[in-house]
Amino acid sequence: MSKFQRAEALDRLPEQFFARLVGQVGRLQAQGHDVINLGQGNPDLPTPPHIVDALKRAADNPQHHKYPPFRGHAFLKEAVAQFYLREYGVKLNPETEVAVLFGGKAGLVEISQCYLNPGDVALVPDPGYPDYWSGIAMAGAEMALMPLLAENRFLPDFAAIDEQVWDKAKLMFLNYPNNPTGAVANAEFFAEVVNRAERHDVLVVHDFAYAAIGFDGLKPMSFLETPGAKEVGIEIYTMSKTYNMAGWRIGFAVGNEQVIESIQLLQDHFYVSLFGAIQQAAATALTGSQDCVRELVTTYERRRDAFIDRLREHGWKVEKPAGSFFCWLPVPEGHTSLSFANLLLERAHVAVAPGLGFGQAGDGYVRVGMLDSEKRLIEAADRLAACCPAKNGLT
Ligand SMILES: Cc1ncc(COP(=O)(O)O)c(C=O)c1O
């Protein structure tokens, strides 16, 4: 027993659900089993070389050995503004509408510290990315869950949310392309989001982590393309997935000036921004050739097709996701997401994420990351089908 009594905020933090899965995978691998690990969301491919080269050159620049400006380098914020204009036709003022983040995760947790008081309510997608919960819990606020159901194409049904909940809600988290369901949003949905947010004074936080990853020719929309979006919210963009820079820890919050100012104010007290050379390399990524992004999306699309087509050959009736690098597979009858994920891990040595880890509404599914080669994904599909033939379930 520690003699130090820790802050209540720490005791409110949600359990790290996937830590057990990581432990189980490690145990099986230590026993010599060939585990195909599709349970996590860590991009498997390296950062494109021209971005790494930019970092190497920038690391030699003594300018970057000093403290960077508190709120990040102007050249990076200008690169973000150029990027948003080029990719989405969205105009951003680099000085007031862009905040540099230590990865999207940091911004997603910070935003709740900026806008929620104890007892306040935040609307959260269920299933959804667990970091939303962490920030809300730290702030002592409460969650109102928005179920994402297959029959609604995994978009929240705003009409099903109680008027009282709308009136109490201060923040709303959304994420499209969606982790874990792979669903994408359209202009009509985002217009409805702006409408609801205006009516109920809710601040919208759109997590655009899988921004670049849309399939079958579909380019996922930025929330900020929606008329009125900047008046009601922000978008969080990360370099982790678009440029395979998950280990670099860099992202941005963009949009509403007042909200961006609040994030920067909070960060003034936590950090002195990121290593300047990383900022330089990120600017190179955003403003340089985007061929690497196109190649990456093609790779994920091929993997998705290889995996799902193979499952279908085995008689499984499964949908192809429209975006992100996840497939969201319903579990066979008689299983929970945990029992099915355990079965696949123990019998097929394929690790997938049980949907329950993303919320109660995720319990009928497992999430499979397209984060290994096509060959391994086909093998994973074969192993899944051998361990759970279609007649027993996914038909
Ligand atoms: C939905 C979603 N949001 C945000 C993040 C955070 O990404 P990062 O902190 O690497 O920017 C992730 C990472 O897996 C994610 O899946």
Ligand as a Chemical Component Dictionary entry (heavy atoms), coordinates in Angstrom:
data_LIG
# 
_chem_comp.id                   LIG 
_chem_comp.type                 NON-POLYMER 
_chem_comp.pdbx_formal_charge   0 
_chem_comp.three_letter_code    LIG 
# 
loop_
_chem_comp_atom.comp_id 
_chem_comp_atom.atom_id 
_chem_comp_atom.alt_atom_id 
_chem_comp_atom.type_symbol 
_chem_comp_atom.charge 
_chem_comp_atom.model_Cartn_x 
_chem_comp_atom.model_Cartn_y 
_chem_comp_atom.model_Cartn_z 
_chem_comp_atom.pdbx_ordinal 
LIG C1 C1 C 0 -9.962 6.974  -33.896 1  
LIG C2 C2 C 0 -8.597 7.395  -33.495 2  
LIG N1 N1 N 0 -8.415 8.633  -33.071 3  
LIG C3 C3 C 0 -7.219 9.059  -32.687 4  
LIG C4 C4 C 0 -6.120 8.239  -32.709 5  
LIG C5 C5 C 0 -4.853 8.795  -32.175 6  
LIG O1 O1 O 0 -3.808 8.809  -33.019 7  
LIG P1 P1 P 0 -2.476 9.546  -32.655 8  
LIG O2 O2 O 0 -2.453 9.835  -31.198 9  
LIG O3 O3 O 0 -1.388 8.627  -33.062 10 
LIG O4 O4 O 0 -2.480 10.795 -33.443 11 
LIG C6 C6 C 0 -6.250 6.930  -33.146 12 
LIG C7 C7 C 0 -5.110 6.007  -33.126 13 
LIG O5 O5 O 0 -5.195 4.832  -33.217 14 
LIG C8 C8 C 0 -7.535 6.494  -33.552 15 
LIG O6 O6 O 0 -7.749 5.240  -33.963 16 
# 
loop_
_chem_comp_bond.comp_id 
_chem_comp_bond.atom_id_1 
_chem_comp_bond.atom_id_2 
_chem_comp_bond.value_order 
_chem_comp_bond.pdbx_ordinal 
LIG C1 C2 SING 1  
LIG C2 N1 SING 2  
LIG C2 C8 DOUB 3  
LIG N1 C3 DOUB 4  
LIG C3 C4 SING 5  
LIG C4 C5 SING 6  
LIG C4 C6 DOUB 7  
LIG C5 O1 SING 8  
LIG O1 P1 SING 9  
LIG P1 O2 DOUB 10 
LIG P1 O3 SING 11 
LIG P1 O4 SING 12 
LIG C6 C7 SING 13 
LIG C6 C8 SING 14 
LIG C7 O5 DOUB 15 
LIG C8 O6 SING 16 
# 
